[in-house]
Amino acid sequence: MPSPPEPSAPGSRLADGRARVLAGRRLDLVVTAVMLADTLTAGLIKDVRDGMPVWGWLPLMLGPLVFPLWRRRPRLVLAVSVGAVLASGPLGVGPLAVVPALVAIAVAMYTGYRALSVWTVLALSAMTALGNLRTAGWEFDAGVVERTLLVVGWLHVALISGLSRRQRDAYMAEAEHVREEAVKRKAADERVRIARELHDSLTHSISVIRVQAGVAIHLARKRGEDPPTALVAVESAAKDATRELRETLTMLRDDDGHRLDRVEDLADRYRGLGFTVDVDCEIDCDLPVDRETDHAAYRIVQEALTNAVRHSTGDRVRVRVRREDGAVVVEVADNGDAAAVVPGNGITGMRERVDDLGGTLDVGPGEYGFTVRARLPEAATQPAASSAAAGAAPELEESR
C-alpha cells in the first residue's frame, strides 16, 4: 500500500500550485504575451522617438507569436525569432527586440540542438561586428568593440543558460535514478532477510510436523491399521504448506531472470489434478520484460490457475501471455460455468497487483468460459511522476 504523502510547508504548497497553474498551454501563452509586450514596447519607444514604418511592426510581432510552438518546434521558433531580429535590425529598435531570439537560442540549446545553436550565435556575432563596423565607417574603435561585445555577451549568456539547464536536469534525472536503484536494492535485501526468517522459523516446524505425521501413518499401516483421517489430512496439508512456502521463498530470493519463462513449469503442477492446461506464452526471452510486470504477470497466472483448479466446474484451462501495444497481456480462461463463480480474495489480490502497475483487470464470462484478463503496462509506459522541468521543457523530436 502506498505511503501517504509527507506534509509540506505552506510555501512549498503555494509554489506547487503556481507550477500547476503555469504549465502546458498556459505557460506557452504567458511566455508569448511577455515576448510580445517586450517587442511592442521596443517598437513604441522607436515610434515615439524617431518614427516607425508600418512594415516594421510585422517582424516585431512575428518573433513572439511563434513561441506557442517552442516545445514541439524549437528549431522553427529559433529560425523565425532570429529572422525577425535581422529584419528589424535596420530599424534600430534597441536591445529589447533581441530578447525573443535570446530565449529561442536558450531553448534550442536546452533541447539538444547544440550545433544549430552554436552556429546561430557565431553567425549573429559576426553579423553584429560587421554591422557595427559599417555604422562606424569601417573604423575600428572602442565604441565598435563595446557595442559588439555587449551583443555577443548576451548571445553567449543565452547559449550557456540553455546548456546549464540541460545539464542540471540531466543531473537531477540521474540522481533520481540512483535513488530508485538504492530503494530497489534495499527492497531486495529486505526480501532476502524475510526469506531467511521464514525459512528458519516456519520451514523447520512444518517439516517436523510432516515427518511426524508420515511416521505415524507408516507405523499404523505397518500394524495393518488404517491411519486416522485427520492424520492423513495433516500430512497432506504439511506437504502443501511446504511446497507453497518453498515457492514463496524462491520468489523472495530470486529477483533475476524471467518468471514468465516458468509458466510452462507452473502449468505442469496442475496437469496432474485432472485438468488439461494449454499454455501459449509469446514473450521473447531476447526482449526482457520489466521486472515488476514480469513478477505480477507470473503471479496472476499462478493465482488464476489455482482458482480454476479449486473452483472451476470444467476440465480445461487456457493460458495466453503476449505483448500488445507496449503492455503484457495475460489471459487465463477455463471452460467451467462462469455464472457460478463468486469473486474472492484471490481476485482481489490480482486486482491490487494490476492497479499498482496502472493496468486493467477484467474478470468474468468470456468466449471460452470464466476468463481472467490482465493488461500490465511495462515500465516505459507506466505512469510516472513528472519532473519539475517537464512543464517547461520542450520535447525532443529526434536524437541529436
Order of alpha helices (4+ residues) and beta strands (2+ residues): alpha-alpha-alpha-alpha-alpha-alpha-alpha-alpha-alpha-alpha-beta-alpha-beta-beta-alpha-beta-beta
